[in-house]
Amino acid sequence: MIKCSPAEIIKEVPGIQTLTLPSYWFAEVKNDKPVFLSLYDWMLENGRVPQGNKETLHNRTYVGAVLYRKLCAAEKKRLKKKYRIKGDELEDALTWVDMDSGPKNRVGFDLAISGDLILVIPEPSKEALNKFAISKIRKERERIIRKCRNNAAGATFYQWLLPQVERPDIIGDLARDASEIKNFPQDSNQYEEIKSHLYSIGYSIAVESLKEAWLEYIQQYPERVQKYAWCSECSSRINIEDAFFAYSLGSSELFVFDPECLNEYKRFDEIVSIPLSDVTPDYLEELAEREELSETATEELLEKLKLWGITPLLTEGTIYFVKSEKTHEIKIGLTAQLEKRLSSLQTANPSKLKLLATMPGTYEYENALHQRFAKFRLNGEWFEPHPDLLAFISVIKRVTDDIY
């Protein structure tokens, strides 16, 4: 999460009103209404903000992270005392109160506000606030990319990985492990070779870390990857121009074959194949829907193509949430061409689809959302309409409406 100070916002956004909540305020809060509504009443009744446009006050009020935590703690205490609830029920109640009436503690989805100040944004200044947020996020991402590039000590994955030892995440864990693993393939820039080595020395626990690190590495340095495919049958390395993507009409299984294994499979199975170099993410998604193939299998294959450096990572795209009006199932997907993707989805789906919300995103964030809502997954990218997912989508829609 990228952070900004109230001072940065005040400098860039005209007409902001700033307020400081006195320390005694929390002791005087009553239990008859949500704490957030009590905050707005205090702001209005004490003349801290103009009475005009008070109906939009909720959408124009921003607070720093420190104050936001205090407000949430006070609201949780109120809910617990008034309704005698606790645990998950209490957390769920707080989430819905926050969604309905809580002030914002971040601008958009990625820019968190620090401190304990209250900021009230005039309606005409919303566009300036959004421009500030976009600029701040862009600059911070560019800074991180520059830092990663400066940390990259050399051309190979291993040389890139070692300087990451101070990172407090699983990539840092992998870097520390790699520095101690004997015979780590230091000269290899092929994901499958490195993964196979980790398996061969009984270090399979590190493979998920390797995947995340590799995706970050090839996103920064796509030109450094040695592009090869690996045969699903014999595990041999294949030049891209000699590799084939294939799927079985009988079992709906997906494969990557060298020419010899492809011909062998065609002897006993009805196989459809095309050159692997012709495979794109859109082709795979449309094929899965047209032939009713497993979306999980197509996602796994697409991930392989990205790890092999064959299909480029989508650095920026649109994450979309689509609902089937017949089954109410919700799809979380990523595309570079939203209208075309929605059209192909509708063509392949017998029931009417409704676009619920969209947001800018990347492959990594799409995958993070799939993991976040994994317990509600039905098949592939389709999820049950659980209240947690619906709440998340409503927040995305609210933020998007505010920005645009």
C-alpha positions as CSV (number, residue, x, y, z in Angstrom):
1,M,0.0,0.0,0.0
2,I,1.3,3.4,-1.0
3,K,1.1,6.1,1.7
4,C,0.8,9.9,1.6
5,S,0.6,12.6,4.3
6,P,-2.2,15.1,4.8
7,A,0.3,17.8,4.0
8,E,0.9,16.4,0.5
9,I,-2.9,16.4,-0.2
10,I,-3.3,20.0,1.2
11,K,-0.5,21.2,-1.0
12,E,-2.0,19.8,-4.2
13,V,-5.8,20.0,-3.7
14,P,-7.4,23.5,-3.3
15,G,-10.0,24.5,-0.7
16,I,-9.5,21.6,1.7
17,Q,-10.9,22.1,5.3
18,T,-8.8,20.4,8.0
19,L,-10.1,19.4,11.4
20,T,-8.6,17.8,14.5
21,L,-10.8,15.7,16.7
22,P,-10.3,16.6,20.4
23,S,-9.2,13.8,22.7
24,Y,-12.3,14.0,24.9
25,W,-14.6,13.5,21.9
26,F,-14.5,9.7,22.1
27,A,-15.6,9.7,25.8
28,E,-18.7,11.7,24.9
29,V,-19.9,9.5,22.0
30,K,-23.3,8.1,22.6
31,N,-24.4,4.5,21.7
32,D,-27.6,5.5,19.9
33,K,-26.0,6.0,16.5
34,P,-22.9,4.8,14.6
35,V,-19.6,6.6,15.6
36,F,-19.1,7.8,12.0
37,L,-22.5,9.5,12.0
38,S,-21.7,11.1,15.3
39,L,-18.5,12.4,13.7
40,Y,-20.4,14.1,10.9
41,D,-22.9,15.6,13.4
42,W,-20.1,17.0,15.5
43,M,-18.5,18.6,12.4
44,L,-21.8,20.2,11.4
45,E,-23.2,21.2,14.8
46,N,-20.0,22.9,15.8
47,G,-19.7,24.8,12.6
48,R,-16.5,23.0,11.6
49,V,-17.9,22.6,8.1
50,P,-20.6,24.5,6.1
51,Q,-24.2,23.2,6.4
52,G,-24.5,23.4,2.6
53,N,-24.1,20.1,0.7
54,K,-24.1,18.2,4.0
55,E,-25.7,15.2,2.2
56,T,-22.4,14.7,0.3
57,L,-20.3,15.1,3.5
58,H,-19.8,11.3,3.8
59,N,-18.3,11.1,0.4
60,R,-16.0,14.1,0.9
61,T,-14.6,13.2,4.3
62,Y,-11.1,11.6,4.6
63,V,-9.2,10.7,7.7
64,G,-5.7,9.6,8.5
65,A,-5.0,6.0,9.3
66,V,-4.4,6.7,13.1
67,L,-7.8,8.4,13.5
68,Y,-9.5,5.8,11.3
69,R,-8.3,3.0,13.6
70,K,-9.6,4.9,16.7
71,L,-13.0,5.5,15.1
72,C,-13.3,1.8,14.1
73,A,-12.3,0.7,17.6
74,A,-14.9,3.0,19.1
75,E,-17.6,1.7,16.7
76,K,-16.6,-1.9,17.5
77,K,-17.0,-1.1,21.2
78,R,-20.4,0.4,20.5
79,L,-21.7,-2.5,18.4
80,K,-20.4,-5.0,21.0
81,K,-22.2,-3.3,23.8
82,K,-25.5,-2.5,22.0
83,Y,-26.0,-5.8,20.1
84,R,-24.0,-8.1,22.4
85,I,-22.1,-9.6,19.5
86,K,-18.4,-10.7,19.1
87,G,-16.0,-12.5,16.9
88,D,-16.7,-12.8,13.2
89,E,-20.2,-11.4,13.7
90,L,-18.8,-8.3,15.2
91,E,-16.2,-7.9,12.4
92,D,-18.9,-8.3,9.8
93,A,-21.1,-5.7,11.5
94,L,-18.2,-3.3,11.5
95,T,-17.5,-3.9,7.8
96,W,-21.1,-3.1,6.8
97,V,-21.2,0.0,9.0
98,D,-17.9,1.2,7.5
99,M,-19.2,0.6,4.0
100,D,-22.4,2.5,4.6
101,S,-21.2,5.5,6.5
102,G,-17.5,5.5,7.3
103,P,-15.1,8.2,6.1
104,K,-12.4,7.2,3.6
105,N,-8.9,6.5,4.9
106,R,-7.4,6.2,1.4
107,V,-7.8,7.9,-2.0
108,G,-8.9,5.5,-4.6
109,F,-7.8,1.9,-3.9
110,D,-4.0,2.2,-3.4
111,L,-3.2,5.5,-1.7
112,A,-3.5,5.4,2.1
113,I,-3.5,8.6,4.2
114,S,-1.3,8.8,7.3
115,G,-1.8,10.6,10.6
116,D,-4.9,11.6,12.5
117,L,-6.2,14.7,10.7
118,I,-9.7,15.1,9.2
119,L,-9.8,16.4,5.6
120,V,-13.0,17.6,4.0
121,I,-12.8,17.9,0.2
122,P,-15.0,20.5,-1.6
123,E,-17.0,19.0,-4.5
124,P,-15.1,21.1,-7.1
125,S,-11.7,19.7,-5.8
126,K,-12.5,16.0,-6.3
127,E,-10.8,16.0,-9.7
128,A,-7.7,17.6,-8.3
129,L,-7.6,15.0,-5.6
130,N,-7.9,12.1,-8.1
131,K,-5.2,13.6,-10.3
132,F,-2.9,13.9,-7.2
133,A,-3.6,10.2,-6.3
134,I,-2.8,9.0,-9.8
135,S,0.4,11.0,-9.9
136,K,1.5,9.9,-6.5
137,I,0.9,6.2,-7.2
138,R,2.6,6.4,-10.6
139,K,5.7,8.1,-9.1
140,E,5.9,5.5,-6.3
141,R,5.7,2.6,-8.6
142,E,8.4,4.1,-10.8
143,R,10.5,4.5,-7.7
144,I,10.1,0.9,-6.8
145,I,10.9,-0.3,-10.3
146,R,14.1,1.9,-10.3
147,K,15.1,0.4,-6.9
148,C,14.6,-3.1,-8.2
149,R,16.6,-2.4,-11.3
150,N,19.4,-0.9,-9.2
151,N,19.4,-4.0,-7.0
152,A,19.7,-6.3,-10.0
153,A,23.4,-7.2,-9.9
154,G,23.7,-9.1,-13.2
155,A,22.0,-10.8,-16.1
156,T,20.9,-14.1,-14.6
157,F,17.9,-14.8,-12.3
158,Y,20.3,-15.9,-9.5
159,Q,22.3,-12.6,-9.8
160,W,19.0,-10.7,-9.6
161,L,17.7,-12.8,-6.7
162,L,20.7,-12.5,-4.3
163,P,20.4,-8.7,-3.6
164,Q,16.8,-9.3,-2.5
165,V,17.9,-10.9,0.8
166,E,16.7,-8.0,2.9
167,R,13.1,-8.1,1.6
168,P,10.5,-9.1,4.2
169,D,8.5,-11.4,1.9
170,I,8.7,-14.8,0.3
171,I,11.1,-13.5,-2.4
172,G,13.4,-12.4,0.4
173,D,13.1,-15.9,1.9
174,L,14.0,-17.5,-1.5
175,A,17.0,-15.2,-1.8
176,R,18.3,-16.3,1.6
177,D,17.7,-19.9,0.7
178,A,19.4,-19.6,-2.7
179,S,22.5,-18.2,-1.1
180,E,22.8,-21.4,1.0
181,I,21.6,-24.0,-1.6
182,K,24.5,-26.0,-3.0
183,N,24.6,-26.2,-6.8
184,F,21.8,-23.7,-7.3
185,P,21.7,-23.3,-11.2
186,Q,23.3,-19.9,-11.1
187,D,23.7,-19.5,-14.9
188,S,20.2,-20.6,-15.8
189,N,17.5,-18.2,-17.0
190,Q,14.9,-21.0,-17.5
191,Y,12.2,-21.4,-14.9
192,E,11.7,-25.1,-15.4
193,E,15.4,-25.9,-14.9
194,I,15.5,-24.0,-11.6
195,K,12.2,-25.5,-10.5
196,S,13.4,-29.1,-11.4
197,H,16.5,-28.5,-9.4
198,L,14.5,-27.4,-6.3
199,Y,12.4,-30.6,-6.6
200,S,15.5,-32.8,-7.1
201,I,17.0,-31.7,-3.8
202,G,13.8,-32.0,-1.9
203,Y,13.1,-28.3,-1.7
204,S,9.6,-28.3,-3.2
205,I,8.4,-25.9,-0.5
206,A,10.3,-23.1,-2.3
207,V,8.6,-23.6,-5.7
208,E,5.7,-21.1,-4.9
209,S,8.3,-18.5,-3.8
210,L,10.3,-19.2,-7.0
211,K,7.1,-18.6,-9.1
212,E,6.5,-15.2,-7.6
213,A,10.1,-14.2,-7.8
214,W,10.4,-15.3,-11.4
215,L,7.3,-13.4,-12.5
216,E,8.7,-10.2,-10.9
217,Y,12.0,-10.9,-12.6
218,I,10.7,-11.4,-16.1
219,Q,8.3,-8.5,-15.8
220,Q,11.4,-6.2,-15.2
221,Y,13.7,-8.0,-17.6
222,P,11.7,-9.9,-20.3
223,E,14.6,-9.7,-22.7
224,R,16.8,-11.8,-20.3
225,V,14.6,-14.9,-20.4
226,Q,15.7,-17.9,-22.6
227,K,12.4,-18.9,-24.2
228,Y,11.7,-22.6,-24.4
229,A,8.7,-24.9,-23.9
230,W,8.7,-28.3,-22.1
231,C,6.8,-31.3,-23.4
232,S,3.9,-32.5,-21.3
233,E,4.7,-36.2,-22.2
234,C,8.5,-36.6,-22.1
235,S,9.5,-33.4,-20.3
236,S,12.0,-32.5,-22.9
237,R,12.9,-28.9,-23.8
238,I,11.4,-27.7,-27.1
239,N,12.3,-24.7,-29.3
240,I,9.2,-22.5,-29.5
241,E,8.9,-22.8,-33.2
242,D,8.8,-26.6,-32.8
243,A,6.2,-26.8,-30.0
244,F,2.5,-27.4,-30.3
245,F,-0.4,-26.7,-28.1
246,A,-3.0,-29.5,-28.1
247,Y,-6.2,-30.5,-26.4
248,S,-8.1,-33.8,-26.4
249,L,-11.6,-33.8,-27.7
250,G,-12.3,-36.9,-25.6
251,S,-10.9,-35.9,-22.2
252,S,-10.6,-32.1,-22.6
253,E,-7.0,-32.3,-21.3
254,L,-4.5,-29.7,-22.4
255,F,-1.0,-30.4,-23.6
256,V,2.3,-28.9,-24.9
257,F,4.0,-31.4,-27.2
258,D,7.1,-31.8,-29.3
259,P,6.3,-33.1,-32.8
260,E,7.1,-36.8,-31.9
261,C,4.9,-36.9,-28.8
262,L,2.1,-35.1,-30.7
263,N,2.1,-37.7,-33.5
264,E,2.2,-40.5,-30.9
265,Y,-0.8,-39.1,-29.1
266,K,-2.8,-38.8,-32.3
267,R,-2.5,-42.5,-32.7
268,F,-4.9,-43.3,-29.9
269,D,-6.7,-40.0,-29.1
270,E,-8.6,-37.3,-31.0
271,I,-6.3,-34.4,-30.7
272,V,-6.6,-30.8,-32.0
273,S,-3.4,-28.8,-32.2
274,I,-1.9,-25.5,-33.2
275,P,1.6,-24.1,-33.1
276,L,2.3,-22.9,-29.5
277,S,3.5,-19.6,-30.8
278,D,-0.1,-18.8,-32.0
279,V,-1.5,-19.2,-28.5
280,T,-2.7,-16.0,-26.8
281,P,-4.6,-15.5,-23.5
282,D,-7.7,-14.5,-25.3
283,Y,-7.5,-17.6,-27.5
284,L,-7.2,-19.9,-24.4
285,E,-10.2,-18.2,-22.7
286,E,-12.4,-18.3,-25.7
287,L,-11.4,-22.0,-26.3
288,A,-12.2,-22.9,-22.7
289,E,-15.7,-21.4,-23.1
290,R,-16.4,-22.7,-26.5
291,E,-15.3,-26.3,-25.8
292,E,-16.3,-26.2,-22.1
293,L,-12.7,-26.9,-21.1
294,S,-11.5,-26.7,-17.5
295,E,-10.8,-23.0,-16.7
296,T,-8.3,-24.2,-14.1
297,A,-6.4,-26.1,-16.7
298,T,-6.3,-23.2,-19.1
299,E,-5.2,-20.9,-16.3
300,E,-2.4,-23.3,-15.4
301,L,-1.3,-23.5,-19.0
302,L,-1.4,-19.7,-19.4
303,E,0.7,-19.4,-16.3
304,K,3.3,-21.8,-17.8
305,L,3.5,-19.7,-21.0
306,K,4.2,-16.6,-18.9
307,L,6.8,-18.4,-16.8
308,W,8.4,-19.7,-19.9
309,G,8.5,-16.1,-21.4
310,I,6.3,-17.1,-24.3
311,T,3.3,-15.0,-23.5
312,P,4.1,-11.5,-22.2
313,L,2.9,-10.5,-18.8
314,L,0.1,-8.0,-18.9
315,T,1.6,-5.2,-16.9
316,E,-1.5,-3.1,-17.0
317,G,-5.1,-4.1,-17.9
318,T,-8.6,-4.1,-16.5
319,I,-9.8,-6.4,-13.8
320,Y,-13.5,-7.0,-14.3
321,F,-16.3,-8.6,-12.2
322,V,-19.1,-10.1,-14.2
323,K,-22.2,-11.8,-12.8
324,S,-24.4,-14.5,-14.5
325,E,-28.0,-13.2,-14.0
326,K,-29.2,-16.8,-14.1
327,T,-26.9,-18.5,-11.6
328,H,-25.5,-15.3,-9.9
329,E,-22.0,-16.7,-10.1
330,I,-19.3,-14.0,-10.4
331,K,-16.3,-14.1,-12.7
332,I,-13.0,-12.3,-11.7
333,G,-10.9,-11.8,-14.9
334,L,-8.2,-9.6,-16.4
335,T,-8.1,-8.3,-20.0
336,A,-6.4,-5.7,-22.1
337,Q,-9.6,-5.2,-24.2
338,L,-12.6,-5.1,-22.0
339,E,-15.4,-4.7,-24.6
340,K,-14.0,-7.5,-26.8
341,R,-13.6,-9.8,-23.7
342,L,-17.2,-9.1,-22.5
343,S,-18.5,-9.8,-26.0
344,S,-16.8,-13.1,-26.2
345,L,-17.9,-14.1,-22.7
346,Q,-21.5,-13.4,-23.5
347,T,-21.3,-15.3,-26.8
348,A,-20.0,-18.4,-24.9
349,N,-22.5,-18.1,-22.1
350,P,-26.2,-19.1,-22.4
351,S,-27.4,-16.7,-19.7
352,K,-27.2,-12.9,-19.6
353,L,-24.1,-11.5,-18.1
354,K,-23.9,-8.2,-16.1
355,L,-20.7,-6.2,-15.6
356,L,-20.6,-5.3,-11.9
357,A,-17.4,-3.3,-11.6
358,T,-14.0,-2.8,-13.1
359,M,-10.6,-1.6,-11.8
360,P,-7.1,-1.1,-13.2
361,G,-5.0,-4.2,-12.4
362,T,-2.2,-6.7,-13.2
363,Y,-1.9,-10.4,-13.6
364,E,-0.4,-10.5,-10.1
365,Y,-3.3,-8.6,-8.5
366,E,-5.9,-10.7,-10.4
367,N,-4.2,-13.8,-9.0
368,A,-4.1,-12.2,-5.5
369,L,-7.9,-11.7,-5.7
370,H,-8.4,-15.4,-6.8
371,Q,-6.4,-16.4,-3.7
372,R,-8.3,-14.0,-1.5
373,F,-11.7,-15.5,-2.4
374,A,-10.4,-19.0,-3.1
375,K,-12.8,-20.6,-0.5
376,F,-15.7,-19.3,-2.7
377,R,-14.3,-20.6,-6.0
378,L,-16.7,-22.7,-8.0
379,N,-14.6,-23.3,-11.2
380,G,-11.7,-21.5,-12.7
381,E,-12.4,-17.8,-12.4
382,W,-16.0,-18.2,-11.3
383,F,-17.0,-17.7,-7.7
384,E,-20.1,-18.0,-5.6
385,P,-21.8,-14.6,-4.8
386,H,-20.7,-14.7,-1.2
387,P,-21.3,-11.5,0.9
388,D,-17.6,-11.0,1.4
389,L,-17.1,-10.9,-2.4
390,L,-20.1,-8.7,-3.0
391,A,-18.9,-6.3,-0.3
392,F,-15.5,-6.1,-2.0
393,I,-17.1,-5.4,-5.3
394,S,-19.4,-2.7,-3.9
395,V,-16.3,-1.0,-2.4
396,I,-14.6,-1.1,-5.8
397,K,-17.7,0.3,-7.5
398,R,-17.9,3.1,-5.0
399,V,-14.3,4.0,-5.3
400,T,-14.5,3.9,-9.1
401,D,-17.7,6.1,-9.1
402,D,-15.9,8.6,-6.9
403,I,-12.9,8.8,-9.2
404,Y,-14.8,8.9,-12.5
